[in-house]
Amino acid sequence: MSEPIHIPTVAELNGKGQPVEVLFWVGCAGSFDERAQKITKAMAKILHHLDVNFAILGKEESCTGDPAKRAGNEFLFQMQAMNNIAIMNGYGITKIITTCPHCFNTLKNEYPSLGGNYDVVHHTTYLQGLINDGKLTFGKGDYKGKKITYHDSCYIGRANGIYDAPRDVLKKLDAELVELKRCRAKGMCCGAGGAQIFKEAEKGEKEVNVDRAEEALETKADVIAANCPFCMTMLRDGVKHFNKEDEVEVLDLAELVANANDL
């Protein structure tokens, strides 16, 4: 078992007069959802392993306001956003990494108009950059000979046009990447976006996540790779619907990279 690591808060480093190169924005799911916490830990281990100067806001971090905005409550969104912006600007934050596409999209595209201008990077793109710079290497071969299929989350894919970065990372795992029928710009939502995960399903012939999971299972992949905690929940529930949870894993890219580096 790996040794526990200490992750400093921005306030802690600020109190010591130490600058923070990267703010790791954990997000609501990454903080409170038991499954998503594993993604947070995996990414933190990678950053620590590579000696990245990073910190978190800790208790000072609040929801970005994405669910409120998507549900139509613009007033609540702006209240949440302005509070976060005041805190980050007060600390002089310039670069943010997040494992949540919803947080990424909101921080990158919605915050600038409210005074929050940061270099916001989703962890899939950040991991690709580390690989391109030769800082992140793979040698364990845990996934050699296995099939991995990748689900394009809406806010990384269609909303922000990031398709190659996550695939470039997966190709480094020495596994066989098999594409879903609906992928890239034609990818299908997991069913959680637009705050849908927080409401009851509407009438229909089949749940969206069951439909998407069925498509993923048709690839005969050993692993379904995701890049979003909400997609993770929906895909895992879909796999469980078909009683395939003992045969097919649903893992975030950060977890795949951490596993491949024995972190």
N, C-alpha and C positions, 0 to 999 in steps of 0.2 A: 504493500500500500504506500502511495506517495505521501511525503511529509506535508502537513498543513502549511499553507502559505498565508502571510499577512498581506491583506489588500488595504492600503491606506485610503483615507478619505481626502478629498481636496482640502477640506478645512484643516485636517491634521498636517498636511504638507505646507499649507499656507501659513499655519501657525509657526512653522519652523523656517519660514522664508524660502521654501523650496518650490521651484516652478513645476507645473504639471504639463508634460508634453501631450498626453492623450487622456481625455475623459472617457471612461468606459460607462456608457449609459446603459444601465441594467434593464430598465423597463418594468412595468407592473408584473407581467407574466414571469420574467426572469427573476423577479424578487419573491413572488408569492406562490406561484404554481410549482408544485413539487417536481413535476417532470421537467419544466422549463429551467428550474434551478440547476439541473445537471448540465444544461447547455451553457449557462452562466459560468459554472465552475470549470467546464472544459475550456472556454475561451480565456478565462482568467489564468488557467494553468499554462496555456500557450503563450500569453503575453508575459507571464512571469518567467517561463522557460527561456524566452528570447530577450530577457532583460529590458523590456519596454518600460519606459517611464510613464506609468499610468496610475490613475486613481479613480475612485467613484465618489458620487455625492453622498451616498448613504441615505440617512434620514432626510437630507435636504432635497433629495430627488422626489419629484411628484410626477403624476401621469402627464404625458405630453399634451393630453386633451384630444387625442385622435378619436377615441370612441364617442366623445361628446359632439365633436364636429361632424362625424359621419352620421350620427343620429339626428343631426339638425339643430343642436344646441350651441350656436355660435358664441353666445354670451359666456357660457361656461368654459368653452374652449379657450377664448381669449383671456379669461381670468387665470386659467391654469397655465397657459403659455407665458403670459406676462410675468407670472411668479417665477417660473423656471428661468426665463430670460434674465430677470433681475439678479437672480442668484449666480448664474453662469457668467454674466457680464461683470458682476462684482468680483469674481475670481479671475477674470481675464482669460476665460476658456476660449481656445481657438480651434481645437480639433476634437471631434467626437467619434467614437466607434460604438456601434450598437448591434446586437444580434437580432433585433426585432425590425422587420421591414416597415411596420406601421410607425414605430418611433422614428426610423430612418427617414421615411417619406415626410413625416410631419416636421421634424427638426430641419430637414434640408429644404423643403419646398414651402412650408407654411410659416415658419418662424422669421425669415428675413423681413417680411413686410411689417413685422411687429418689433423689429429692432434686434433680432437674434441672428447674427450672421456668423456662421461657423463652417468649418470644413468638416462635413458629415460623411462618414464612410460606413457602409454596411460591412459586416465581418467577412462576408464572402469575397468582396473586393479587396479588403485588407489582407486576407490570407493569400490571395493571388499575388498581391504586391510583395509580400514577404518571400514567396516562392520565386518570383521573378528576380528579386534582389539577392537570391542565394542564401537568405537568412533562415528559411524554413526548408528542411530537407526530410526525405522519407527513406527509411531503410528497414523497417520492421517487416513489411510484407504481409500484414494481417489479412488484407483483402485480396491478395493475389489469387486469381482463379475464380473470384466471386463476381456475381452480376449485381450492379447497382443501377437503379433508375432514379432520375432526379425530377422533383416536382417544382416547377416555376411558380413561386408565390406571386400574387398579383402586384404587390407594391414594389417588388424588386424587378419583376419581369415587365409586364405591360406598362406600368406606371413610370418606371425609371429606365427601361431599356437595358437592364443588366442581365445578359444571358450567358456570355462566355466565361466570365470570372468563376462562377461556381463549377462550371464544367471543367475548366482548366485545373481547378483544385482536385476534383474527383479523378481526373486522368492520372494524377501523380500517385494515386493509391495503388496503381498497377492492377486495377480491377477492370472488368468489362462494363462500359457504360452503355446501357440500353435505353433508348428514348421512349417516352410515352407517346401514344398516338397524337394526343393534343399537347403540344409542348411549345416552348419559346413564345412567340407573339400570339400563337393560337392555343396557348395553355388554358387550362380550366381552373377556376377558383375552387378551393377546398370546401367552401361553404361558410367560412367564418368571417370574411371581410365585410366592411361597411357596418360594423357593430352587430352583424347577424349572429355571432357566437353568443351574444348576451340575450337573445330572444328565442322564443319557441319557434319550431319549424312551421312553415306554412304547408298547406295541403299540396300534395303532389304524388306522383307514382313512386318516386325514389328519393331518398335523402341525397343531397349533393355530395357529401363526403363519402357515402357508400358507393356512389357512381364513380368518383375519382379513385377510390381505393381499389375498386374492381378493375379499373383500367390499369392501375399499377401492378396488381397481382397477375394480370394477363401477360406481363413481360417476363414472368418467372424469375424475377430478381430476388436476390437474397436480402438486399437492403434497399429501402426506399429512403432516399436522401431528401432532407428538407432544409429550409433556411429561415423558418419562421416558427415561433412557439405556438401560434394559433393553428398553422398548417399541421404542426406536429400532433396537436390534440385531435384534430379532425381526421387525419390519416390513420392515427393509431386506433381511433374508435371505429373507423371503416374497416381496418384489418381485423379487428376483434369481431366485427359483424360477421365476417366470413370464417371465424375461428382459426385464423392463420397467425395469431400473435406468437406462437411458438416456432413458427417456420420463417417468418419474415420480420426483420427488424426495421423500425422507423427511427432514423438517426439524423441529427443535425450535422452540417458540415464540420462544425467545431468539434463535435464528439468524434467524428471519423478521423479528423486530423490528430486530435489528442490521443486516440487509441493507437494510431499508426506510429506515434512517437513515444508510446508507452508512458504517457503523462497521467 
